[in-house]
């Protein structure tokens, strides 16, 4: 046992991802005696950045949304030096790149109507803009009280055509939700689209690892223990793999783990990100590029360094390409798709790394209700993670904060 790890504490947090760190912030604010243990050699969980030969490669393509309420409550967004992406998307449709600024931002529909004949119809765009405006303007409680179905069924109920769903909605949402089938709850869909409509997507200038570092920054470093795997938890105790036991009044498991038999392991969706480098950026703007030709290989691709130049060395461009599902195609197949999507030669591109995340996001099929699964299990055991709220950074942060609130109420 590390010398600084106490023999007892009010609360032991198992897991140093965003949920565990958010919980630690609330427990620390409440004045409780807590300690956090993380099995990995770093904090951050699924949010991490590797530096490779001057490139910053996130562990899978991830972005922050400035509209996430728990994000702005815990972190000074200005201090993250956020680098925003262009609002809207570009869609490859045959020989054309169709820009749809209205797809994510209400109030700018006119900029996209000229593309309607190449992607769905004018009526599709009007109906989609109305749906986005509804999600953006109604209070979350109203949205979560609506009848629940799947994301795909919700889009069809909104009157969107099959072509519009297949050529825009499915490619975009599959990358966001890691769910090409769009079986995700319509309540999750509403909250995700609401966030995109009300905020901007961006990455920190130094990589996504800056987020967990910022959440952890105000915490006493001596209470954060990485490289400390847990073997078992029980009411009143946490047993480390190397044998020692930490006694406590409450245990919060903030990780997808088998440590809590009463909480089934969530079904997880897989994502794979291919990182390529090129001397010339295939697109001069940081805009998500979607495949509207229904080939269903690449979900999206983006020139990350066009948003955040620090992600690549001077004179180089970094391209991140996302593929949904457990069966990732070989890199040459993805490279051929990128040549078609960007409309440029890619033979001289350098393949930097393929990052496969088998457990990228928890599945969230209906019923999800109000996106608030129980966090208190009884006997001083608690659970947190984005599988208890929504499959997103917001969900992870919110679940940790909510679980810590339940612990404070229980102990007091």
Buried (B, 14 or more C-beta within 10 A) or exposed (E): BEEEBBEBBBBBBBBBBBBBBBBBBBBBEBEBBBBBBBBBEEBBBBBBBBEEEEBBBBBBBBBBBBBBBBBEEBBEBEEBBBBBBBBBBBBBBEEBBBBBBBBBBBEBBEEBEEBBEBBBBBEBBBBBBBBBBBBBEBEBEEBBEEEBBBBBBBBBEBBBBEBBBBBBBBBBBBBBBBBBBBBBBBBBBBBBBBBBBBBBBBBBBBBBBBBBBBBBBEBEEEBBBBEBEBEEBEEBBBBBEEEEBBEBBBBBBBBBBEBBEEBEEBEBBBBBBBBBBBEEBBBEBBBBBBBBBEEBBBBBBBBBBBBBBBBBBEEBBBBBBBBBBEEBBEBEBBBBBBBBBBEBEBEEBEBBEBBBBEBBBBBBBBEBEEBBBEBBBEEBBBBBBBBBBBBBBBBBBBBBBBBBBBBBEBBE
